[in-house]
Amino acid sequence: MKLNEFEYRLLKFIKKEGLIDPGERIVLAVSGGADSVAMMYALNSIKMELKAEFIVAHLNHMIRPEASKEGLAVCKMAKALKMKCLVEMRNVPEYKKEHNGLSLEEAARIVRYQFLEDTMRKFNATKIATAHHLSDLTENFFIRLFRGSGIGGLIGMRPKNGSYIKPFLIFDEKTIREYVTIKKVSFFEDKTNLDVRYVRNKVRHILVPMIKNEFCSKIENKVLKVTEVLREYQDFVNDKVEEIFEKAVVSDDGKISFSTEDLDGKAHLLLSELVKECFRRLKIRISREKIDSVVDLIEKAGEGEINLGKNKYAVKTRDTFFIGPKIQSLKWKEPIELRIPGGVEIKELSLKVNAKIENFNGFLGDAKTVAVVDAEKVEFPLFVRTPKSGEKVIPLGMNGHKSVLSILKDRKVSVHSRKIFPIISQKNGKIVWIVGITIPEDFKVTKTTRKVLLLIREGGNF
């Protein structure tokens, strides 16, 4: 089949952006409007070149009475194109009632995307295609500009975002309308799209036409170029943020911790994006004011904290910064003598350490759950205590000394946990085992070892 200019541009864009791979099954979000109907017909025209299969998905939001007719019409068009089609009804007004604070538009969006993802799983598809276009991108750009969004917000839509693709991002609304006219296919107009009481419709029907008439006739293309440049900046910044995140410690309760040393001197922009990413991962509501407050906390001298709501805090101490649930101060009374044979229990850490002396039989342990040391090199009694500032050991298998706190940091032990971490040492302070991590070279077993001290770890909340 010979492709027209519109279909050829679409095919070229899909291949350039790597949106669809051969053999993929794609769910098409088809509302019945001009944009989504055009997408359905255009992708059908190039499906042989793409070697892909398309599934049509239509959702009746149960908001407008005419929506039932639209669903039947979409299904009929899909059938004519020999595409599988799924039409469902989901009660958006009821969902809005059950979720206070959501606007009808927000509720519809949430329910719609849930439906699309359910459809993708049902048909074992790999991606979801939506018919967002260049005019949508332009509208979003101005709306977010008025809200004071950063680079990420101004970029708005990307051709590919996870399992979602937007193959129509190179076309403006006028071009799409011309295509459906050429194809002589019917579509439905949503009357709410004409209501200028909504901000988006004001931008669409008042602001953009005025800009085209009086300032820039090709404003959509200009916005596209700007967002492409911004996307390059954002991708660069994201890579730098990821480098910082590689040094972060994420605890079981979701707290994200950084050493203040790793954040010192970082550019304000990087810190802003880092905080924003923490908010995303912890599902904290993102706002410019909240981000600026947290960045100010990082940059200023001294300690402090900010309540982010819902038991989430940003806390800065002398040597650490974290975002997440606030940890209550945990201490345990130390030092505690280690009974041999026998052991010790530290309830605050949910930890038990059992100890016994045996003849050496070749078993070396792993230094994590079982530490095996040369008993004849140990001066008893032994004690369990916390690390001391500045103390060093030669870790097993290494030549030079290393500070205990550096060893704990390298093992991704949070700053808070380092202060209460269990160490087993002699009375003179010489360390025998950094519990669960390593024994020093001084106490390793050798060919001449006859008796060994076995230290067995159970549990450990640190």
C-alpha positions in Angstrom: 0.0 0.0 0.0 1.4 3.4 -1.0 1.8 5.8 2.0 0.7 9.4 1.9 3.0 12.2 3.3 1.3 12.0 6.8 1.8 8.3 7.1 5.4 8.5 5.8 6.3 11.2 8.4 4.7 9.0 11.1 6.7 5.9 10.1 9.9 8.0 9.9 9.3 9.5 13.4 8.5 6.1 15.0 11.7 4.6 13.6 13.8 7.6 14.6 12.6 7.5 18.2 12.6 3.7 18.4 8.9 3.7 19.5 7.9 0.3 18.1 10.0 -2.8 17.5 9.1 -5.6 15.1 6.8 -8.2 16.7 5.4 -5.9 19.4 1.8 -5.8 20.4 0.6 -2.2 21.1 -2.5 -1.0 22.8 -4.0 2.0 21.1 -6.0 4.4 23.4 -8.9 5.4 21.1 -11.4 7.8 22.6 -13.3 8.4 19.3 -12.0 11.9 18.8 -10.2 13.0 15.7 -6.7 12.6 17.1 -7.1 9.0 18.3 -9.1 7.9 15.3 -6.4 9.3 13.0 -3.8 7.4 15.0 -5.7 4.2 14.6 -6.0 4.5 10.8 -2.5 5.8 10.3 -0.8 3.0 12.3 -3.0 0.5 10.5 -1.7 1.9 7.2 2.0 1.3 8.2 1.6 -1.9 10.3 3.2 -4.0 7.6 6.3 -1.8 7.6 6.4 -1.8 11.5 5.6 -5.6 11.7 3.5 -4.9 14.7 0.0 -5.8 16.0 -2.4 -3.2 17.4 -5.2 -3.6 20.0 -7.8 -0.9 20.3 -8.9 0.1 23.8 -11.8 2.5 24.5 -13.1 3.5 27.9 -16.5 4.9 28.7 -16.0 7.2 31.7 -19.7 7.3 32.4 -19.7 11.1 32.4 -21.5 11.9 29.2 -24.7 10.1 28.0 -23.5 10.0 24.3 -20.3 8.0 25.3 -22.1 4.7 24.8 -22.6 5.5 21.1 -18.9 6.5 20.8 -17.8 3.1 22.2 -19.9 1.2 19.6 -18.6 3.4 16.8 -14.9 2.9 17.8 -15.5 -0.9 18.0 -17.1 -0.8 14.5 -14.1 1.1 13.1 -11.6 -1.3 14.7 -13.5 -4.3 13.3 -13.4 -2.8 9.8 -9.6 -2.5 10.2 -9.4 -6.1 11.5 -8.1 -5.0 14.9 -9.1 -6.5 18.2 -11.1 -4.0 20.3 -11.9 -3.8 24.0 -14.6 -1.4 25.2 -15.3 -1.0 28.9 -17.3 1.3 31.3 -15.8 2.6 34.5 -17.6 5.0 36.8 -15.4 8.0 37.0 -17.9 10.2 39.0 -18.1 7.4 41.6 -14.3 7.2 41.8 -14.1 10.9 42.3 -16.5 10.7 45.3 -14.4 7.9 46.8 -11.2 10.0 46.5 -11.8 13.4 48.0 -9.7 16.2 46.6 -9.6 14.9 43.0 -11.1 17.0 40.2 -13.2 15.2 37.7 -10.4 15.6 35.1 -7.8 14.1 37.5 -10.1 11.2 38.4 -10.8 10.5 34.7 -7.1 10.5 34.0 -6.3 8.0 36.8 -9.1 5.6 35.9 -8.3 5.8 32.2 -4.6 4.9 32.7 -5.6 2.1 35.0 -7.8 0.7 32.3 -5.1 1.0 29.6 -2.6 -0.8 31.8 -5.1 -3.5 32.6 -5.7 -3.9 28.9 -2.0 -4.1 28.2 -1.7 -7.0 30.7 -4.8 -8.7 29.5 -3.6 -8.9 25.9 0.1 -9.4 26.8 1.0 -6.2 25.0 4.3 -4.4 25.4 3.3 -0.7 25.0 0.4 1.8 25.1 0.1 4.4 22.4 -1.8 7.6 23.1 -2.6 10.3 20.4 -1.1 13.3 22.2 0.2 15.7 19.6 2.2 18.8 19.0 -0.7 21.1 20.0 -1.1 19.2 23.3 2.6 19.6 23.9 2.3 23.4 23.3 -0.7 23.7 25.6 1.0 21.8 28.3 4.1 24.0 27.9 2.2 27.2 28.6 0.1 25.8 31.4 3.2 24.6 33.2 5.0 27.8 32.5 2.2 29.7 34.2 2.5 27.4 37.2 6.2 28.0 37.5 7.3 24.5 36.6 11.0 23.6 36.3 12.7 22.0 33.3 11.1 18.6 33.8 7.6 20.2 33.8 8.2 22.3 30.8 9.5 19.3 28.8 6.1 17.7 29.4 5.6 14.9 27.0 8.3 12.7 25.6 7.8 10.4 22.6 8.6 7.4 24.8 8.2 7.2 28.6 8.4 3.7 30.0 5.7 1.6 28.3 3.9 4.7 26.9 4.6 6.0 23.5 3.3 9.1 21.7 3.8 8.6 17.9 1.8 11.8 17.0 4.1 14.3 18.8 5.3 15.6 15.4 1.8 16.6 14.2 -0.2 19.7 15.1 -4.0 19.5 15.4 -4.6 21.1 12.0 -2.5 18.5 10.2 -4.3 15.6 12.0 -7.7 17.1 11.0 -6.6 17.3 7.4 -5.6 13.6 7.5 -9.0 12.4 8.8 -10.7 14.5 6.1 -8.6 12.9 3.4 -9.3 9.4 4.9 -13.0 10.3 5.1 -13.4 8.8 8.5 -15.9 9.9 11.1 -15.0 11.0 14.6 -16.7 12.5 17.7 -16.3 16.0 19.1 -16.2 16.3 22.9 -18.2 19.5 23.6 -16.3 20.0 26.9 -13.2 20.8 24.8 -14.9 24.0 23.7 -15.7 25.3 27.2 -13.2 28.1 27.9 -13.9 28.1 31.6 -11.2 25.4 31.7 -7.6 26.7 31.6 -6.5 24.2 28.9 -9.3 25.3 26.6 -8.4 29.0 27.2 -4.9 28.3 26.1 -6.1 26.2 23.1 -8.8 28.6 21.9 -7.6 32.0 23.0 -3.9 32.2 23.8 -2.3 30.0 21.1 -4.4 31.5 18.2 -3.5 35.0 19.4 0.3 34.0 19.5 0.0 32.5 16.0 -1.8 35.6 14.6 0.4 38.3 16.3 3.7 36.8 17.3 4.7 33.4 15.8 2.7 31.5 13.3 4.6 28.3 13.9 4.5 28.3 17.7 4.0 24.5 18.0 7.3 23.9 16.1 9.1 26.4 18.2 7.9 24.9 21.5 8.9 21.4 20.2 12.5 22.7 19.5 12.6 24.3 23.0 11.4 21.1 24.7 14.0 19.0 22.8 16.8 21.3 24.0 15.4 21.2 27.6 15.2 17.4 27.3 18.9 17.2 26.6 19.6 19.4 29.6 17.3 17.2 31.8 18.9 14.0 30.7 22.3 15.4 31.5 21.2 16.5 34.9 19.5 13.1 35.5 22.8 11.3 34.9 24.5 13.5 37.4 21.7 12.9 40.0 22.0 9.2 39.4 25.7 9.4 40.2 24.9 11.0 43.6 22.2 8.4 44.2 24.7 5.6 43.8 26.2 6.7 47.2 22.8 6.9 48.9 21.6 4.5 51.6 18.0 3.4 51.4 16.7 1.8 54.6 13.9 -0.8 54.8 11.4 1.8 55.8 12.2 3.8 52.7 14.4 6.5 54.2 17.0 7.8 51.8 20.2 9.0 53.4 23.2 10.9 52.0 26.5 11.8 53.6 26.7 15.6 53.9 30.2 15.3 52.5 28.7 13.8 49.2 26.4 16.8 48.9 28.8 19.6 49.8 29.6 22.0 46.9 27.0 20.5 44.6 25.3 22.9 42.3 21.9 24.3 43.4 20.2 22.8 40.3 21.6 19.3 41.0 20.4 19.5 44.6 16.9 20.6 43.4 16.7 17.6 41.0 18.1 15.3 43.7 15.4 16.4 46.2 12.7 16.1 43.5 13.8 12.5 42.8 13.7 11.7 46.5 10.2 13.0 46.6 9.2 10.9 43.6 10.6 7.7 45.2 9.0 8.4 48.5 5.7 9.5 47.0 5.9 12.9 48.6 3.8 15.6 46.9 6.2 17.7 44.8 6.0 21.5 44.9 8.5 24.2 44.1 8.3 25.8 47.5 8.9 22.5 49.3 11.9 21.6 47.1 13.4 25.1 47.6 13.0 24.8 51.4 14.8 21.4 51.5 17.6 22.6 49.2 18.1 25.6 51.5 18.4 23.2 54.4 21.1 21.3 52.6 23.1 24.4 51.6 23.0 26.3 54.9 25.4 25.7 57.7 24.3 23.8 60.8 21.6 21.2 61.4 17.9 21.3 61.0 14.7 19.6 59.9 11.6 20.2 57.8 8.3 18.4 58.2 7.1 17.4 54.8 3.8 15.9 56.0 2.5 12.4 56.4 5.4 11.5 58.8 8.0 12.4 56.2 10.9 14.7 57.1 14.0 16.2 55.6 16.7 16.1 58.4 20.2 17.4 58.3 22.8 16.5 61.0 26.5 17.2 61.2 27.4 14.3 58.9 24.2 13.1 57.2 21.1 14.3 55.4 18.0 12.2 54.9 14.5 12.3 53.6 11.9 9.9 54.9 10.3 8.7 58.2 11.9 10.2 61.2 13.9 7.6 63.1 13.6 7.7 66.9 16.9 7.8 68.7 18.0 4.2 69.4 20.7 3.4 72.0 21.8 0.3 73.8 23.8 0.1 77.0 27.4 -0.9 76.3 29.9 -2.3 76.7 28.5 -5.8 77.5 30.7 -8.7 78.4 30.5 -11.7 76.0 30.2 -15.0 77.9 32.3 -17.8 76.6 30.9 -20.4 76.2 27.5 -18.7 75.9 26.9 -15.4 74.3 25.1 -12.1 74.6 21.8 -10.6 73.5 21.1 -7.0 72.6 17.4 -6.6 72.4 17.5 -3.0 71.1 19.3 -4.4 68.0 17.3 -7.7 67.8 20.8 -9.3 67.9 22.3 -12.4 69.5 26.0 -13.4 69.4 26.8 -16.9 70.5 30.4 -17.8 71.4 32.4 -21.0 71.9 35.9 -22.4 71.7 36.6 -25.5 69.6 39.5 -27.4 68.1 40.2 -26.0 64.6 38.8 -28.4 61.9 39.4 -26.3 58.8 36.1 -24.3 58.9 36.8 -20.6 58.3 33.3 -19.1 58.5 32.2 -16.2 56.3 32.7 -13.3 58.8 29.0 -12.4 58.2 27.0 -15.0 60.2 30.0 -16.9 61.6 33.4 -15.4 62.5 36.2 -17.9 63.1 39.3 -16.4 64.9 42.5 -17.8 66.4 41.6 -18.3 70.0 45.2 -18.3 71.1 45.7 -14.7 69.8 42.7 -13.4 71.8 43.0 -11.8 75.2 39.9 -12.6 77.2 37.4 -11.3 78.4 35.7 -9.9 75.3 33.1 -7.1 75.2 30.4 -6.0 72.7 30.4 -2.2 72.2 29.9 0.6 69.7 32.6 2.0 67.4 34.9 4.7 68.6 35.9 7.7 66.6 39.3 7.2 64.8 39.8 3.5 65.6 41.2 1.4 62.7 41.8 -2.2 61.8 43.5 -4.1 59.0 40.4 -5.9 57.4 40.9 -9.6 56.6 42.6 -10.0 53.3 44.0 -6.4 53.2 47.4 -4.9 53.9 46.7 -1.4 55.2 44.7 0.0 58.1 41.2 1.3 57.5 38.9 3.2 59.9 36.0 1.2 61.2 33.5 4.0 60.3 34.8 4.0 56.7 34.3 0.2 56.5 30.7 0.7 57.7 30.1 3.5 55.2 31.5 1.3 52.3 29.0 -1.4 53.4 26.1 1.1 53.0 25.5 1.2 56.7 23.5 4.4 57.4 25.1 7.2 59.4 22.6 6.7 62.2 23.3 2.9 62.3 27.1 3.4 62.4 26.8 5.0 65.8 25.1 2.0 67.3 26.8 -0.7 65.3 28.1 -3.7 67.4 31.8 -4.3 67.7 33.4 -7.2 69.6 36.7 -6.2 71.2 39.2 -7.1 73.9 39.3 -5.1 77.1 42.2 -3.1 75.7 40.0 -2.0 72.8 41.6 -4.2 70.1 38.8 -5.2 67.7 38.1 -8.9 67.2 35.0 -8.7 65.0 33.0 -6.0 63.3 29.9 -8.0 63.6 28.6 -9.3 60.3 31.3 -7.6 58.3 34.9 -8.6 58.9 37.5 -9.8 61.3 40.9 -8.1 61.5 44.1 -9.7 60.0 45.5 -9.9 63.5 43.1 -12.7 64.5 42.9 -14.8 61.4 43.5 -18.5 61.6 46.7 -20.0 60.1 48.2 -23.4 59.5 49.5 -23.4 63.1 46.1 -22.6 64.6 44.9 -25.3 67.1 42.0 -23.6 68.9 39.4 -21.3 67.4 36.8 -19.0 68.8 33.5 -19.2 67.0 31.3 -16.1 67.0 27.8 -16.8 65.6 25.5 -14.0 64.7 21.7 -14.3 64.9 19.5 -11.5 63.7 20.6 -7.9 63.9 18.6 -4.7 63.3 21.4 -2.3 62.4 
